[in-house]
Amino acid sequence: MNRPQNFNALSEEMLDALQQALDEVAKDDDARAVVLGAAGKAFCPGHNLKEMVATPELAYYQRLFAQCSRMMLSIQKLPVPVIARVQGIATAAGCQLVAQCDLAVASTDARFAVSGVNFGLFCSTPSVPLLRNVPAKQAMEMLVTGDFISAEQALARGLVNRAVAPQQLDAEVEQLVTSILAKPRVALAMGKALFYRQREMGTDAAYQLAGQTMAVNMMDASAQEGVKAFTEKREPSWKKST
């Protein structure tokens, strides 16, 4: 995101640009991972409030939040892991964006809040991925107070995977990317899809889906090679396309 002059707010233009970029990744069979970062001091403050108050119409707000929700869900539906690189504040729908990504690495300079309630607007859509990352009472506290939490608190609560000094941020993101690139793409794609589907299921249905996914995964050439390499005590030889 490269609109530092407005702190990378999720304007309609920004939502369109993100959607287009995600759609391009979805069509790219060579894509292996996505790093979602931002220019400037802030990661993202959420929606562009000036843009929102300029059109006080229910139909407009419904379209805007539907547009945002579609973009957020596109992150989840991508067959590759998406990593949020959070260098600054992430508030409201910006915090939602961090929560929606599969992984998140934050600078210790970063802070997080779902602060819409401070302006009379409960962060309803940000609550969806927030509650799926953070324990319920901690998520509710963030939602009803709008207070900021630090990167270290975000790490402790499960909102981010790692919190590191600003000068280490890129190296920490690169470490995650390198680890992902060493794994077969098809296994990660199957696993990511299963991860989110089974989360919404009861335990019995989740096990049924997971067992079927593993069986199909095991039939893939990359899994066959990986298991064979392990039993033969050698490194697997995966094709680039896997």
Buried (B, 14 or more C-beta within 10 A) or exposed (E): BEBEEBBBBBBBEBBEBBBEBBEEBBEEEEBBBBBBBBBBEBBBBBBBBEBBEEEEEEEBEEEBBEBBBEBBBBBBEBBBBBBBBBBBBBBBBBBBBBBBBBBBBBBBBBBBBBBBBBEEBBBEBBBBBBBBBBEEEBBBBBBEEBBBBBBEBBBBBBBBBBBBEEEBBBEBBEEBBEEBEEBBBBBBBBBBBBEEBBEEEEEEEBEEBBEEBBEEBEEBEBBEBBEEBEEEEEEBEBEEEB
